[in-house]
Amino acid sequence: MKLKVCGMKINDNIKEVAKLLPDFMGFIFWPKTKRFFSEKEISIPNHVKKVGVFVNQDLDLIKKNVKKFGLDFVQLHGNENKEFCSEVNSFCKVIKVFHLSENFNFEKLAPFEKLCKYYLFDTKSEKYGGSGQKFNWSILKNYNSSKGFFLSGGIDISDVNRIIELKKMNLPIFGIDINSKFEIRPGLKNKTKIEKLINKLNNENILQH
C-alpha cells in the first residue's frame, strides 16, 4: 500500500516532508482552498510522485501546470465528466475522485474505468475535501472493480487497524491519502506525526514502496 500526503503548500515544509519519502505528494491548484499552492516550483526527489489537484477547472490551466511543475498525476477532484477525464488522460495520468455518501452507487464509476489510473474515494462535502470527516467505510464492500483506489477522508494514525481490516476484505486499496489530521494549520504538515504514521504502517508490514 502507498502513502500520499496531500495539501502541501510551503516550500520548507514540502522539503522536510519529502525527506520521509512518501510515495505521492499532492499540491492543490484550486484557489478557493486555504491549501492553495502558490509557490513557483516543486523541488522533491524524483521517486516521490507529484500530484496536481484541480476542481472543475479549465483544461488549459491544467496543461500549463502539468508542464510548469512536471506533474506526474492530475487529480480531478470535482464533478468532471468522462469526456473531460479523457482529455486530461491524453497528456497526464489521472486520479479521479468520487465523493462517497451512504447511498453512493458504484455503477457511476464504470464510464471512467479506462480513463484514469486510479480512483480516490473521499468524503462528500461542500468544500470538495479537506473536511477531516470520514465517510462510512463499510460501503466499500459494494465496490466491484479491480482498479486500485486511494482511501481518503479524515484518516488519522488511530485508523491503521481499521485499514488493516479493510485490506483483509480483498479490496484493491492502492494507497491512503492523508491531509487535515496531520496538519499544524491548513497547508502546514506535522512532520513528526507523519513519521509516526509511517513507522506504524511499516511495523504492520502494509506500506510498500
Steps between C-alpha positions, in 0.01 A plus 500: 500500500623851414491826696387832353539823696268763354453873547869595499549875481823641650842427345693434822225272628484323164872426516490363855198277428663381176794369707256246650458365144123472465408344167288796386471865599196706403494870410163673473463747213142595587504860633192461722686294761729608785744237369535670161850443363660824379874425512699539176649151494484156658835354606459143625676169420402354163364179650244699703218546250357851459121520489324819394148533641238687295129562560278564197773711339600596147682243287763750385576593861554134584730453198699809597558377855586146392775643282619769741531275807570166329193338652485122488126483566198726471239446771156603379323578825177656375207396283702451182325277245647210304572717194707742708676212674586353159648833387725521806594133469641576154789701650529392866406206720174563686375433852122547490333589827152388603332644809330219684183523703289226657300421185783533245448291187830345390357443152581871443865403475466277192531777234830613659657154525736541202545876533697518824786319670344496847185603681503696825207469740443801722225623730226704336524863612421850371870587487602200284714337767727603785207475740672259737186285493476131413238340283357164609775262390264203517343608169826399329375141517287597199807591293518247216797611290860383498629855447715621786383794706623745760307511826455858621295707742605576857756219529703510822759276670222340705347363177788264414330195653177573310699533178657160566151353538395658169800342330382160624182549294718469188416854397755642251611783729797643314579765759380731773476877460568710811449870548317696772564262793874548452506878496612774736285736293358471146787426263765458773561132572620353829810307395528317833144370481542385140820320602310321779238387248767370262668309785171344603415400142848351459466307828179348365672416169232672293702786351661400171725731301 
